[in-house]
Amino acid sequence: MFKHLLSSSAGDLNWMGVFALVTFFIIFFAIFFQAVLVKKDYVKYMSKMPLEDGHIQNSKQ
């Protein structure tokens, strides 16, 4: 796929395809790093939240 996307038979590069590919990777890595760098206490708090009867309305971050 990358070979077809970046190949230029007439010296013309498919810029829309390159833009879509670069945008996908930027968004993918941004979400990946956000998921890796989130605090573990926050993840535990959010995972237990649906199981609790009384919800605390203030946000713990």
Secondary structure, 3 states (H helix, E strand, C coil): CHHHHHCCCCCCCCHHHHHHHHHHHHHHHHHHHHHHHCCHHHHHHHHHHHHCCCCCCCCCC
